[in-house]
Structures are given as structure tokens and as C-alpha cells.
Amino acid sequence: MVENAAMAELEQRRILKTAIPGPRSLELMARKAGAVARGIGTTMPVFAVEAGGGVVVDVDGNSLIDFGSGIAVTTIGNSAPRVVAAVRDQVELFTHTCFMITPYEGYVAVAEQLNELTPGDHEKRSVLFNSGAEAVENTVKIARAYTKKQAVVAFDHAYHGRTNLAMALTAKNMPYKHGFGPFAPEVYRAPMSYPYRDDKLMDGEVAAHRATDLIDKQVGAGNLAAVIIEPIQGEGGFVVPADGFLPALADWCRANEVVFIADEIQTGFARTGAMFACELFDVVPDLIATAKGIAGGLPLAAVTGRAEIMNAAHVGGLGGTYGGNPVACAAALAAMETIKAENLVARAAEIERIMLGRLHRIQAEDNRIGDVRGRGAMIAVELVHQDSTDPDPGFTTAAATAAREKGVIVLTCGTYGNVLRFLPPLTISDELLNEGLDVLAEVFSTKASMCSPKSSQQHDPSCQRR
């Protein structure tokens, strides 16, 4: 593996020089409160100054183990050397012309790479945007232009973004939708395959039939432009559908002339132990939305798909001032080269092996871990009240907070707010990965610190609140 320049400069271990947060972070948080709209929350109470390998360093000199990757963005590591060099070279040439005004080769090269790397050997076309939500909205525009139909189906527990149509597609009300309606019309919802919470007799094909039967009855395939789904759900709880669910759903879409859209914004670019998560399920989507890990930390997104579908929109119907910015395109080309050169798909699979092994051992000692799931470096644990499957979001918040105070960046998610999700960069060392898992094991073994505010003797007799 080529050594990450930032990783070489930063000591790859957890270092706590102050409490979390430290005094300088507290000062900056006070400034944030006086300058930034309160709608912008932060997971960590610290401010970053440097990052690389598997650590983030804050303004107080604390070095934190990174199990978040900026929500699956810095998959190849922060300040990856190829990305840094490519960005520096491009900035010196020009920073913007707008591809729709004066085009440039970088945009075309990124489209060519996406057409080659995404699933399927059919002829493809790509278009570039700025954010995942923007990519999602454009998949729907393209599908509607192609099918001449309007309805779109998304799934329970889905997350597709914060713009208006993307909010309509998103399932979770708080904090993403509450008070922001009305939302875009002609959006419908179908049940997701959720093995931990589904009937144990419901395999993937049965779950797919449950969804398509509801779609037929409540929407009608003749009205349906597209079905959009995350192959592994992100914000909804890292839900991995049962085997057979996605292929059956894709087959139904093909049989009914419905565009099958894969939202691979969080799962794409080696994150799941495949270049794209669809490959894990032997599914070839008609359209695929990508962002996050595409450009090593710079803002870029894309829609890639079958040429006949992508070309359905009229000339001028797609685009945007900043879409496919030349600096972001340079970063994307370098990021994709890094994934290949450093064999990061295989590295993600190795991270999966380590994480699942450790987390299953922790689960064996604590049945409040109801489920351990995920693929590659996209792993989660679903937390429940002891001896039940009832979600325990309070327990989840306590666990995440305790881990953060001990210097490990941990994110939460899930429709019920009861999932800890782990998204380490693929450049993290085994030693640092295991140190982070040691911290999690320590957190789970400390019963008092793990008590939910709503826990009781009835739910958890081992919870002795102080």
C-alpha cells in the first residue's frame, strides 16, 4: 500500500491531552453559537486542525480515532497524496470555467471512469453534480424524462438527502423533514427488507414480493417512473437486505418498464468491500447515484446509467454552475486511482473481518447489542433494551458519548435512533482499528455509563444508575 502522506506525519494512535472537549474547542464552540445558525449541529464537540490515516487531531492537540470518515467521505484517507498533488496542479491551472460554458477534459475523464467502474457492461453516460441530494434529484428527473411517468417509490428507513424532493424520498421525520414541508408530490413508500426486524420466515424474495404487491396496489406500475433504493441503507441504520431482495426488486422493475435506481452515495467507491454495493447482490441498476467517497473529500457527485435513459433529458435540461468543478474532478480521478493502486476494495473486506469478529465477541457478553451487521468498512450495531428487541436510543446516545469522551469518533443512525455506525477510513491501520474497538469494548463493559435515561430495572436489571 502506498503510504498516506498525512498518515506519515501524524502519529497513528489515540492521544488525549485534555478532556473532550478541550478549552480551545470550547472557545470555538461558543463562537459557533454566535455565528452559525443553530440548525447546524455537530456530532463531536471538538474542532479539527489536521487529519490523516485513521486519526483526526483537534485544536487542543487531542488525536482521535476516526470511525466516521466525515460520513464515508474520506474513504481513501484525509489528504491522500495523489489527491493533494492533483488538486494542487489543477488549482494552479484554473479553478472554474463552468463545464456548460467552456468544457474541460477532467469532467470527461471522470465520466469515462464512472462509465467503466459502475456495474454492468452496457453502454453508459454520466453527468456530474455537487452533492448526493442533487444527484438523487437528477436521477428522478432523468427517469421521468425517459419513462414519461411521474410516480417514484422509495423505502422505509431510506435517506436520500435534504433538498425538497430528496426529503420527500427520505423516510425519517426528525431531524430531516420536520417543519420543512410541503414536499414534492408523487412519492410513495414501500416496505424494506430488514432481516433483524422482519418475520424470520420472510426471506429476500418474499420481502420483495411484499413491496411490489403494495406498489402494484397503491401506485400501479403503469404510473411508476422509478424505484430508488440504497443497496445497504445508510442513515436508516446500515440495514443490509436479505439475500434475493434486491435482485427480485430489479427483476420486477425490468418486467414493468420501471427505472431501477441505486443510491450508492454512502456505499460506493470500495466502502463495502466491493467497488459498489450492488455488486455484492449481483444487481445491475439502470441508474446509479454517487457522491461522498468519489473525490477524496472534495464536493462532487454523479449520476451514471444506461445511455438510452441518460440521454432522454433534452439538451440543457441537466447541469449546474459548479457541477463537475475542475478541482473536484482532478481529485476524483486521483481518488479512483488510489483505490485501484492501493487495493482498497480488499482492504475494506479485511476491515470487515476484523470489526465483525470483535463486535460479535462484545455482543456475546452483552445482549443489549441486538444485531451486528454491515459489509466492508460500513459496519453497525443495533442497540436494544436487555432481553428484548425494543430499540434503546438512550443507551445508544450514552454509548456514543462515552466512546467520544475516550477519543473515538462514533456516529449514530437508524430510524429509531438506536444504531452505532462505524465508517473508518480504509487507510486505518489494524493496530488503530483494534484500539478503537478496545475502547468500544471498554465502554460496553462499563454498565453504569451505558444506562439509558429511560432504562429501568424492568428493562435492564444490570443498569445501576448513579
Secondary structure, DSSP 8 states (H G I E B T S, - for coil): ----HHHHHS--S-B-SSSSS-HHHHHHHHHHHHHS-TT---SSSS-EEEEETTEEEETTS-EEEESSHHHHT-TT-TT-HHHHHHHHHHHHH-S---TTTS--HHHHHHHHHHHHHSS-SS-EEEEEESSHHHHHHHHHHHHHHHHS--EEEEETT----SSHHHHHH----TTTTTT-----SSEEEE----TTTS-TT--HHHHHHHHHHHHHHHT-GGGEEEEEE-SS-STTT-----TTHHHHHHHHHHHTT-EEEEE-TTTTTTTTSSSSGGGGGT---SEEEE-GGGGTTS--EEEEEEHHHHTTS-TTSS--SSTT-HHHHHHHHHHHHHHHHTTHHHHHHHHHHHHHHHHHHHHHH-TTEEEEEEETTEEEEEEB-TTS--B-HHHHHHHHHHHHHTTEE-EEE-TTS-EEEE---TT--HHHHHHHHHHHHHHHH-TGGG--TT--TTT-TT----
